[in-house]
Amino acid sequence: MWQAIKALLRSWGLVLIATLVGLAIAWRFVSPAPPDTVRFAVSDNPRAAYTLAVEAYAKGLEAEDFKVERVPTQGSVENIRLLREGRVDLALVQGGVPSAAGKERLVSLGQVFFEPAWVFVRRLPEGGSPVQALRGQRVAVGPEGSGTRVLALALLQANGLGAEAIQPVPLAGNEAAEALAAGQIQAAILVAARPNEAINRLIRTPGFDLLNFASRADAYATHIPYLTPVRLPNGSISLQEDLPRGDVVLMAPAASLLARDDLNPQVAALMMRILRDTHKGRTLFAPEGRFPSGLNPEVPLQQDAQRFYDSGVPFLQTYLPFWAAVTVERLWVLLIPLVTLLLPLARIAPPIYTWQIERRIWNVYSKVRKVEEESATGLSIQTAAKLDALDKEAAELNLPDSYADRVYELRRHIAWLRQQKTELA
């Protein structure tokens, strides 16, 4: 029986070894396991749109047992630097900044919300172009390294006002609003996804106008492709105060969630589901379902993000817990060697096993034939001893019961040969 077991192990062992080799080769193509920690670039302003969005992302990730690390940042330009240096995995970046700061090694998970430019200018008593009136004037354009500064300078440049044509002041938010109210600057360009404290203050302060881009919105979108006209409806800030008085068209870049091009694919797929749940609702500047969006990406879309926009959430992640879906998706590629190697080899294993068993019978038959050829004259004492030895060897063959008839047939042939040689003698 032990011989049969060894034959079984040898035959199926070959199948197992070949399959393991195939699995080892396929393992090289299995996507790496997702990391334990996901790092986000985030500002220290708890009320900023980017901070609120990151906190929503963190909540979704933590629900799937990820740890979230928040890396301090000063703005979109620094976010891109942190991504390139590998110090963060994901960062929200204002539209237009990648074109100015560079797109190398960056991919996008899509646009997530509009953040328009709110351009407040001191009202001109004699009329005229409020933008051209800024030539030579002090204008709050945001601090160095901020997305606000990139957008503000782009808007001014489109009107022929380069950085040398104005006096740029590195103020933003409440500081810019205070400087404008105090007469220290002629205009303030703010970037915000929704009215904040500075915007609410300036829109209620007499003597300032919120620039309406309605008459030249298409022209701005042509000159600055990452801008989209958005409408601030009449009374949307305050119905009671009728603010703003009349619809106002603003020019808005879209904030995008960017990553390095080596972002773990499972993290990317999970983030797409979180983005959908976070940003699918209606906002002041976008209808329900407008975001997240993969339309006209400034940075190439990450592969899993592209699949999401083409086909939706992956099938397995729709019906399975994230950890289970990730495990199945990672190991899916291993089915290739299992199907292409294991099944064909499984068909080969039984013949190999049969050959190993029958080979032992054939070995005895080979010896019997040799004895027959050597004893052509009849049964000698030496020939009889050899036949007795062969009969004993056949009787001691330790084969499965299914081969018992073959063993008895072999012994019958040995007995027949002995009889034939006895008759010749």
C-alpha positions as CSV (number, residue, x, y, z in Angstrom):
1,M,0.0,0.0,0.0
2,W,2.9,2.4,0.8
3,Q,4.2,2.0,-2.7
4,A,0.8,3.0,-4.1
5,I,0.7,6.0,-1.8
6,K,4.1,7.1,-3.0
7,A,3.0,6.7,-6.6
8,L,-0.1,8.8,-5.8
9,L,2.1,11.5,-4.1
10,R,4.6,11.6,-7.0
11,S,1.9,12.0,-9.6
12,W,-0.2,14.6,-7.8
13,G,2.9,16.2,-6.4
14,L,4.0,17.1,-9.9
15,V,0.6,18.7,-10.5
16,L,0.9,20.6,-7.2
17,I,4.4,21.8,-7.9
18,A,3.6,23.0,-11.4
19,T,0.5,24.8,-10.0
20,L,2.5,26.5,-7.2
21,V,5.1,27.7,-9.7
22,G,2.3,29.2,-11.8
23,L,0.8,30.9,-8.7
24,A,4.2,32.3,-7.8
25,I,4.6,33.8,-11.2
26,A,1.0,35.2,-11.1
27,W,1.6,36.6,-7.6
28,R,3.9,39.1,-9.2
29,F,1.0,40.6,-11.0
30,V,-1.3,40.8,-7.9
31,S,-1.9,44.4,-6.8
32,P,-0.2,45.2,-3.4
33,A,-2.3,45.1,-0.3
34,P,-3.7,48.5,0.7
35,P,-1.7,50.5,3.3
36,D,-2.9,50.8,6.9
37,T,-2.6,54.6,6.8
38,V,-3.7,57.2,4.2
39,R,-2.2,60.7,4.3
40,F,-4.0,63.8,3.3
41,A,-2.7,67.4,2.9
42,V,-5.0,69.7,4.9
43,S,-5.0,73.3,6.1
44,D,-5.3,74.4,9.7
45,N,-8.6,76.3,9.0
46,P,-11.3,74.0,10.4
47,R,-14.0,75.8,8.4
48,A,-12.3,75.8,5.0
49,A,-14.0,73.8,2.3
50,Y,-10.9,71.6,1.8
51,T,-10.7,70.8,5.5
52,L,-14.4,69.9,5.7
53,A,-14.1,67.7,2.6
54,V,-11.0,65.9,4.0
55,E,-12.8,65.2,7.3
56,A,-15.6,63.6,5.3
57,Y,-13.1,61.5,3.4
58,A,-11.4,60.5,6.7
59,K,-14.7,59.4,8.2
60,G,-15.3,57.1,5.2
61,L,-11.8,55.7,5.4
62,E,-11.9,55.2,9.1
63,A,-15.2,53.3,8.8
64,E,-13.1,50.7,6.7
65,D,-10.4,50.5,9.4
66,F,-7.9,52.8,7.8
67,K,-5.9,55.3,9.8
68,V,-5.9,58.8,8.4
69,E,-2.9,61.1,8.8
70,R,-3.3,64.9,8.3
71,V,-0.3,66.7,7.0
72,P,-0.3,70.5,7.4
73,T,-0.2,72.6,4.2
74,Q,-0.4,76.2,3.2
75,G,-2.3,75.7,-0.1
76,S,-2.7,74.0,-3.4
77,V,0.9,74.8,-4.7
78,E,2.3,73.2,-1.5
79,N,-0.1,70.3,-1.9
80,I,1.4,69.4,-5.3
81,R,4.9,69.6,-3.8
82,L,3.9,67.2,-1.0
83,L,2.4,64.8,-3.5
84,R,5.5,64.8,-5.6
85,E,7.7,64.2,-2.6
86,G,5.6,61.3,-1.5
87,R,4.8,63.0,1.9
88,V,1.0,62.7,1.3
89,D,-1.1,60.2,-0.7
90,L,-4.0,62.5,-1.6
91,A,-4.6,66.2,-1.7
92,L,-7.3,68.6,-2.9
93,V,-5.9,71.0,-5.4
94,Q,-7.6,74.1,-7.0
95,G,-8.1,74.0,-10.7
96,G,-5.4,75.8,-12.7
97,V,-2.7,75.1,-10.1
98,P,-1.4,71.9,-11.7
99,S,-1.0,73.7,-15.0
100,A,1.1,76.4,-13.2
101,A,3.0,74.2,-10.9
102,G,3.5,71.0,-13.0
103,K,1.7,67.7,-13.4
104,E,4.5,65.2,-13.3
105,R,3.7,62.0,-11.4
106,L,0.2,63.2,-10.6
107,V,-3.2,61.6,-11.3
108,S,-6.7,62.7,-10.6
109,L,-9.6,61.0,-8.9
110,G,-11.9,63.7,-10.4
111,Q,-13.3,67.1,-9.7
112,V,-15.4,67.4,-6.5
113,F,-16.8,71.0,-6.3
114,F,-16.6,74.4,-7.8
115,E,-14.8,77.2,-5.9
116,P,-15.4,80.5,-7.7
117,A,-13.4,83.7,-7.7
118,W,-15.2,86.4,-5.7
119,V,-13.7,89.7,-7.0
120,F,-14.6,92.7,-4.9
121,V,-13.6,96.1,-6.2
122,R,-14.1,99.6,-4.9
123,R,-17.0,101.2,-6.7
124,L,-15.9,103.8,-9.3
125,P,-17.9,107.0,-9.1
126,E,-17.4,107.8,-12.8
127,G,-18.1,104.3,-14.1
128,G,-15.7,102.6,-16.5
129,S,-14.0,99.2,-16.4
130,P,-13.5,98.2,-12.8
131,V,-10.7,95.7,-13.8
132,Q,-8.7,98.2,-15.9
133,A,-9.0,100.7,-13.0
134,L,-6.8,98.3,-11.0
135,R,-3.7,99.2,-13.0
136,G,-1.1,100.4,-10.6
137,Q,-3.3,99.7,-7.6
138,R,-2.9,97.5,-4.6
139,V,-4.8,94.3,-5.0
140,A,-5.2,91.4,-2.5
141,V,-4.3,88.3,-4.5
142,G,-3.6,85.8,-1.8
143,P,-0.3,84.6,-0.3
144,E,2.6,83.0,-2.2
145,G,1.9,79.3,-2.8
146,S,-1.8,79.6,-2.6
147,G,-4.3,78.6,-5.3
148,T,-6.0,82.0,-4.8
149,R,-2.8,83.8,-6.0
150,V,-2.5,81.6,-9.1
151,L,-6.2,82.2,-10.1
152,A,-6.1,86.0,-9.3
153,L,-3.0,86.6,-11.4
154,A,-4.5,84.5,-14.3
155,L,-7.6,86.6,-14.2
156,L,-5.7,89.8,-14.2
157,Q,-3.3,88.6,-16.9
158,A,-6.2,87.8,-19.2
159,N,-7.1,91.5,-19.0
160,G,-3.6,92.6,-19.8
161,L,-2.7,93.3,-16.2
162,G,0.5,91.3,-15.5
163,A,2.0,91.1,-12.0
164,E,4.1,94.2,-12.8
165,A,1.0,96.2,-13.7
166,I,-0.5,96.0,-10.2
167,Q,0.8,96.0,-6.7
168,P,0.0,92.5,-5.5
169,V,-0.8,92.2,-1.8
170,P,-0.4,88.7,-0.1
171,L,-3.7,88.9,1.8
172,A,-6.7,86.5,1.7
173,G,-9.9,85.9,3.7
174,N,-10.7,88.2,6.6
175,E,-7.4,90.1,6.3
176,A,-8.1,91.0,2.7
177,A,-11.7,92.1,3.6
178,E,-10.4,94.3,6.4
179,A,-7.8,95.9,4.2
180,L,-10.4,96.6,1.5
181,A,-12.8,98.1,4.1
182,A,-10.0,100.2,5.5
183,G,-9.1,101.6,2.1
184,Q,-5.7,100.0,2.1
185,I,-6.3,98.2,-1.2
186,Q,-8.4,98.8,-4.3
187,A,-9.7,95.2,-4.8
188,A,-9.7,91.8,-3.2
189,I,-9.8,88.5,-5.0
190,L,-11.1,85.7,-2.9
191,V,-11.6,82.0,-3.8
192,A,-14.2,80.1,-1.9
193,A,-16.6,77.2,-2.5
194,R,-19.4,79.0,-0.5
195,P,-19.9,82.4,1.0
196,N,-17.6,82.7,4.1
197,E,-17.2,85.4,6.7
198,A,-15.1,87.7,4.5
199,I,-17.5,87.4,1.6
200,N,-20.6,88.0,3.7
201,R,-18.9,91.1,5.2
202,L,-17.9,92.6,1.9
203,I,-21.2,92.0,0.1
204,R,-23.0,93.9,2.9
205,T,-20.5,96.8,2.9
206,P,-21.5,99.9,0.9
207,G,-19.1,101.1,-1.7
208,F,-17.9,97.8,-3.0
209,D,-19.1,95.7,-6.0
210,L,-19.0,92.0,-6.5
211,L,-17.7,91.7,-10.1
212,N,-20.3,90.1,-12.4
213,F,-18.7,88.2,-15.3
214,A,-22.0,87.6,-17.1
215,S,-21.1,89.7,-20.2
216,R,-17.7,88.1,-20.8
217,A,-18.1,84.7,-19.1
218,D,-17.5,82.7,-22.3
219,A,-14.5,84.8,-23.2
220,Y,-12.9,84.1,-19.8
221,A,-13.6,80.4,-20.2
222,T,-11.9,80.5,-23.7
223,H,-8.8,82.3,-22.4
224,I,-8.6,80.2,-19.1
225,P,-9.9,76.7,-20.0
226,Y,-10.1,75.4,-16.4
227,L,-12.7,78.1,-15.5
228,T,-16.5,77.4,-15.7
229,P,-19.2,80.1,-15.4
230,V,-21.4,79.5,-12.4
231,R,-24.4,81.5,-11.3
232,L,-25.0,83.0,-7.9
233,P,-28.8,83.4,-7.8
234,N,-30.5,86.6,-6.7
235,G,-31.1,86.5,-3.0
236,S,-29.1,83.2,-2.5
237,I,-26.9,84.8,0.2
238,S,-29.9,86.4,2.0
239,L,-33.5,86.4,0.9
240,Q,-34.4,88.9,3.7
241,E,-31.7,91.4,2.5
242,D,-32.1,90.5,-1.2
243,L,-28.4,89.7,-1.5
244,P,-27.1,89.6,-4.0
245,R,-29.4,92.0,-5.8
246,G,-29.8,90.2,-9.1
247,D,-28.0,87.1,-10.5
248,V,-24.3,87.3,-10.5
249,V,-22.1,85.1,-12.8
250,L,-18.8,84.1,-11.3
251,M,-15.9,82.2,-12.9
252,A,-15.0,79.1,-11.0
253,P,-12.2,76.5,-11.2
254,A,-13.1,73.1,-9.9
255,A,-11.2,71.5,-7.0
256,S,-9.9,68.1,-7.8
257,L,-8.6,65.3,-5.6
258,L,-5.1,64.5,-6.8
259,A,-2.8,61.6,-6.0
260,R,0.6,60.3,-7.0
261,D,0.6,57.9,-9.9
262,D,1.5,55.0,-7.5
263,L,-1.6,55.3,-5.4
264,N,-2.7,51.8,-4.2
265,P,-5.6,50.8,-6.6
266,Q,-7.8,49.5,-3.7
267,V,-7.5,52.9,-1.9
268,A,-8.4,54.6,-5.2
269,A,-11.4,52.4,-5.7
270,L,-12.6,53.0,-2.1
271,M,-12.0,56.8,-2.4
272,M,-14.2,56.9,-5.5
273,R,-17.1,55.5,-3.5
274,I,-16.4,58.0,-0.7
275,L,-16.3,60.9,-3.2
276,R,-19.6,59.8,-4.7
277,D,-21.2,59.7,-1.2
278,T,-19.7,63.0,-0.1
279,H,-20.2,65.2,-3.2
280,K,-23.3,63.8,-5.0
281,G,-25.7,66.2,-3.3
282,R,-26.8,69.6,-4.6
283,T,-24.7,72.7,-3.7
284,L,-24.9,76.4,-4.3
285,F,-23.1,76.2,-7.6
286,A,-23.9,72.7,-8.8
287,P,-27.0,70.5,-9.2
288,E,-27.3,67.1,-7.6
289,G,-25.1,64.5,-9.3
290,R,-22.8,67.0,-10.9
291,F,-19.9,65.8,-8.8
292,P,-17.6,63.9,-8.6
293,S,-16.8,64.3,-12.2
294,G,-14.2,63.0,-14.6
295,L,-15.0,65.5,-17.3
296,N,-12.1,67.5,-18.8
297,P,-9.5,66.5,-16.3
298,E,-6.6,68.9,-16.0
299,V,-4.5,66.0,-14.8
300,P,-4.9,62.4,-16.3
301,L,-7.5,60.3,-14.5
302,Q,-6.3,57.4,-12.3
303,Q,-7.2,54.1,-13.9
304,D,-9.6,53.0,-11.2
305,A,-11.2,56.5,-11.3
306,Q,-11.7,56.2,-15.0
307,R,-13.4,52.8,-14.5
308,F,-15.6,54.3,-11.9
309,Y,-16.8,57.1,-14.2
310,D,-17.3,54.5,-17.0
311,S,-18.9,51.8,-15.0
312,G,-19.7,52.9,-11.5
313,V,-18.6,51.3,-8.2
314,P,-16.9,47.9,-8.8
315,F,-19.3,45.0,-8.6
316,L,-17.7,43.3,-5.6
317,Q,-17.5,46.5,-3.5
318,T,-21.2,47.0,-4.1
319,Y,-22.2,43.8,-2.4
320,L,-19.2,42.8,-0.2
321,P,-17.5,44.6,2.7
322,F,-14.4,46.5,1.5
323,W,-11.9,44.1,3.0
324,A,-13.6,41.0,1.4
325,A,-13.9,42.7,-1.9
326,V,-10.3,43.8,-1.9
327,T,-9.1,40.3,-1.1
328,V,-11.1,38.7,-3.9
329,E,-10.0,41.4,-6.4
330,R,-6.4,41.0,-5.4
331,L,-6.5,37.2,-5.8
332,W,-8.6,37.2,-8.9
333,V,-5.5,37.0,-11.1
334,L,-4.5,33.8,-9.4
335,L,-7.4,32.1,-11.1
336,I,-5.4,32.2,-14.3
337,P,-2.8,29.6,-13.3
338,L,-5.4,27.6,-11.4
339,V,-7.6,27.3,-14.5
340,T,-4.9,27.0,-17.1
341,L,-2.6,24.7,-15.1
342,L,-4.5,22.8,-12.5
343,L,-7.3,21.6,-14.6
344,P,-5.2,20.2,-17.5
345,L,-2.6,18.8,-15.1
346,A,-5.4,17.2,-13.1
347,R,-6.3,15.2,-16.2
348,I,-2.7,14.1,-16.7
349,A,-2.2,13.0,-13.1
350,P,-4.4,9.8,-13.2
351,P,-2.5,8.4,-16.3
352,I,0.8,9.2,-14.5
353,Y,-0.4,7.4,-11.4
354,T,-1.5,4.4,-13.5
355,W,1.8,4.3,-15.3
356,Q,3.8,4.2,-12.1
357,I,1.7,1.3,-10.8
358,E,1.8,-0.7,-14.0
359,R,5.5,-0.1,-14.5
360,R,6.2,-2.4,-11.5
361,I,4.2,-5.2,-13.1
362,W,5.9,-4.6,-16.4
363,N,9.3,-4.8,-14.7
364,V,8.5,-8.3,-13.5
365,Y,7.2,-9.3,-17.0
366,S,10.5,-8.0,-18.4
367,K,12.4,-10.4,-16.1
368,V,10.0,-13.3,-17.0
369,R,10.7,-12.7,-20.7
370,K,14.4,-12.7,-20.1
371,V,14.2,-16.0,-18.3
372,E,12.1,-17.5,-21.1
373,E,14.8,-16.4,-23.7
374,E,17.6,-17.9,-21.6
375,S,16.0,-21.3,-21.0
376,A,15.2,-22.4,-24.5
377,T,16.2,-26.1,-23.8
378,G,13.9,-26.7,-20.9
379,L,13.5,-26.2,-17.1
380,S,16.8,-26.4,-15.4
381,I,17.3,-26.0,-11.6
382,Q,18.6,-22.5,-12.2
383,T,15.6,-21.6,-14.3
384,A,13.2,-23.0,-11.8
385,A,14.9,-20.9,-9.0
386,K,14.5,-17.8,-11.1
387,L,10.9,-18.5,-11.8
388,D,10.3,-19.1,-8.1
389,A,11.9,-15.8,-7.2
390,L,9.8,-14.0,-9.8
391,D,6.6,-15.6,-8.5
392,K,7.6,-14.5,-5.0
393,E,8.4,-11.0,-6.3
394,A,5.0,-10.8,-8.0
395,A,3.2,-12.1,-4.9
396,E,4.9,-9.4,-2.8
397,L,3.9,-6.5,-5.1
398,N,2.2,-4.0,-2.9
399,L,-0.5,-2.7,-5.2
400,P,-4.0,-1.3,-4.8
401,D,-6.8,-3.9,-4.7
402,S,-8.0,-2.7,-8.1
403,Y,-4.8,-4.2,-9.6
404,A,-5.2,-7.6,-7.9
405,D,-6.3,-9.2,-11.1
406,R,-3.2,-8.0,-12.8
407,V,-1.0,-9.5,-10.1
408,Y,-2.8,-12.9,-10.3
409,E,-2.5,-12.8,-14.1
410,L,1.2,-12.2,-13.8
411,R,1.6,-15.1,-11.5
412,R,-0.5,-17.3,-13.8
413,H,1.8,-16.5,-16.7
414,I,4.9,-17.4,-14.5
415,A,3.2,-20.7,-13.7
416,W,2.4,-21.3,-17.3
417,L,6.0,-20.6,-18.3
418,R,7.2,-23.1,-15.7
419,Q,4.9,-25.7,-17.1
420,Q,6.0,-25.1,-20.6
421,K,9.7,-25.4,-19.7
422,T,8.9,-28.6,-17.7
423,E,7.4,-30.2,-20.7
424,L,10.4,-29.3,-22.9
425,A,12.7,-30.9,-20.4
